Amino acid sequence: MFVSTTYLTALSRSPSLREQFSKAIGVVCALVILLCASLVLALETPSKPFLDKNSFYLSSAGFRVQVADDPATKKAMHALPAHRFVIHRIGNDMRYLYSEPRHCVCIFIGTKDAYENYRGMLSGSLGSADAADTEYRQQADALLSVDPTDFNTIPDSTAVADILQVHY
């Protein structure tokens, strides 16, 4: 209590301290706005051109496609976070899952090697001439900057686990 009263009294008497305090608050607000904007960008649904390239890269990197053409697979696809990687571990086996409910209506399932290949392809495409599109770069950066989600944090993980038995 004493410290806050003393600090407020000092602020009221010194215009330079008041200005510094105002600037510091402004900087903090700007940082919060930038952080929120980057989170919104990361959660935004990717564009169709990005999804086209992304599906190609996932398949080329070694991910297998599980088309959601039956109720169980559709339920599993919607249980996973869209356009985010999820790590599923069973014993020593580890699979990376990527739900694509909008573009191919499928789940991409791959090993750690496939995931590393994919990341290499995607980050390599950021430097190439065909990736000059700013929107593509932002979406690729957002995908690369988010760590995969742990499978155990998914609310309806049993729906996903049932369809994964085929892939282990």
C-alpha positions in Angstrom: 0.0 0.0 0.0 2.8 2.4 1.0 4.7 1.8 -2.3 1.7 2.4 -4.5 0.8 5.6 -2.7 4.3 6.9 -2.8 4.6 6.0 -6.5 1.3 7.7 -7.4 2.4 10.8 -5.4 5.7 10.9 -7.3 3.8 10.6 -10.6 1.5 13.5 -9.8 4.5 15.8 -8.9 6.8 15.0 -11.8 5.6 15.5 -15.4 8.6 13.6 -16.8 7.7 10.5 -14.7 4.1 10.8 -15.8 5.2 10.9 -19.5 7.5 7.9 -19.1 4.7 6.0 -17.4 2.3 6.9 -20.3 4.9 5.8 -22.9 5.5 2.5 -21.1 1.7 1.8 -21.0 1.6 2.6 -24.7 4.4 0.2 -25.5 2.7 -2.6 -23.5 -0.6 -2.0 -25.3 1.1 -2.1 -28.7 2.8 -5.4 -27.8 -0.5 -6.9 -26.7 -2.1 -5.8 -29.9 0.7 -7.3 -32.0 0.5 -10.6 -30.1 -3.3 -10.8 -30.5 -3.0 -10.0 -34.2 -0.5 -12.8 -34.7 -2.7 -15.3 -32.8 -5.7 -14.3 -35.0 -3.6 -14.8 -38.1 -2.5 -18.3 -36.9 -6.1 -19.3 -36.2 -7.5 -18.0 -39.5 -8.6 -20.6 -42.0 -5.9 -20.8 -44.7 -6.6 -19.7 -48.3 -7.4 -22.2 -51.1 -4.1 -21.7 -52.8 -2.3 -22.4 -49.6 -4.4 -25.5 -48.9 -3.7 -26.8 -52.5 0.1 -26.5 -51.9 -0.1 -27.7 -48.4 -1.9 -30.9 -49.4 0.7 -31.5 -52.1 3.5 -31.0 -49.6 2.0 -33.3 -47.0 1.5 -36.1 -49.6 5.0 -35.6 -51.0 6.6 -35.7 -47.6 5.1 -39.1 -46.9 1.8 -38.5 -45.2 -0.9 -40.9 -46.0 -4.4 -39.6 -46.7 -7.4 -41.0 -44.8 -10.4 -39.6 -46.6 -13.4 -38.8 -44.3 -15.9 -40.8 -46.3 -17.7 -42.5 -43.4 -19.3 -41.3 -40.1 -16.4 -42.5 -37.9 -13.7 -40.8 -39.9 -15.7 -37.6 -40.2 -16.2 -37.6 -36.4 -12.4 -38.1 -36.0 -11.6 -35.4 -38.5 -13.8 -32.9 -36.6 -12.4 -34.0 -33.2 -8.9 -32.8 -34.4 -8.1 -29.1 -34.5 -8.3 -28.0 -38.2 -5.1 -27.1 -39.9 -2.9 -28.0 -36.9 -0.6 -30.9 -36.2 -1.4 -33.3 -33.4 1.1 -35.8 -32.1 -0.3 -39.3 -31.2 2.0 -41.6 -29.3 1.4 -45.3 -28.7 4.4 -47.0 -27.1 7.4 -46.1 -29.3 5.3 -45.3 -32.3 4.5 -41.7 -32.9 2.2 -40.3 -35.6 1.5 -36.8 -36.7 -2.1 -36.0 -37.6 -3.3 -33.1 -39.7 -7.1 -32.5 -40.1 -8.1 -30.9 -43.4 -11.9 -30.5 -43.1 -12.3 -27.9 -45.8 -10.1 -28.8 -48.8 -9.8 -32.6 -49.1 -12.1 -33.5 -46.2 -9.4 -35.9 -44.9 -6.8 -36.5 -42.2 -3.2 -36.7 -43.1 -1.3 -39.3 -41.0 2.5 -39.4 -41.0 5.6 -40.4 -39.1 8.1 -38.1 -37.5 10.3 -38.4 -40.7 7.3 -37.4 -42.8 6.7 -34.4 -40.5 10.4 -33.3 -40.7 10.3 -33.7 -44.5 7.1 -31.6 -44.7 8.6 -28.8 -42.5 11.7 -28.8 -44.7 9.6 -28.6 -47.9 7.4 -25.8 -46.5 10.2 -23.7 -45.1 12.1 -24.2 -48.4 9.2 -23.0 -50.4 9.2 -19.7 -48.5 12.4 -18.8 -50.2 11.4 -19.8 -53.7 10.2 -17.5 -56.4 6.7 -19.1 -56.6 6.1 -18.2 -52.9 6.3 -14.5 -53.4 2.6 -14.2 -52.4 2.5 -12.4 -49.0 -0.6 -14.3 -47.9 1.0 -17.6 -48.6 4.1 -16.7 -46.6 2.0 -15.5 -43.6 0.0 -18.8 -43.6 3.1 -20.9 -43.9 4.9 -19.0 -41.2 1.9 -19.4 -38.9 1.8 -23.1 -39.5 5.5 -23.5 -38.9 5.5 -21.4 -35.8 2.8 -23.5 -33.9 4.0 -26.5 -32.0 2.0 -29.7 -32.6 -0.7 -30.3 -30.1 -0.5 -33.3 -27.8 -3.2 -36.0 -28.6 -4.2 -36.3 -25.0 -5.4 -32.7 -24.9 -8.1 -33.4 -27.5 -11.6 -33.5 -25.9 -12.9 -36.4 -28.1 -9.7 -38.3 -28.6 -11.4 -41.7 -28.5 -13.1 -41.0 -31.8 -9.7 -40.4 -33.4 -8.0 -43.3 -31.7 -10.6 -45.7 -33.2 -9.7 -44.9 -36.8 -6.0 -44.8 -36.1 -5.9 -48.5 -35.3 -5.7 -49.2 -39.0 -2.5 -47.1 -39.3 -0.5 -48.8 -36.5 
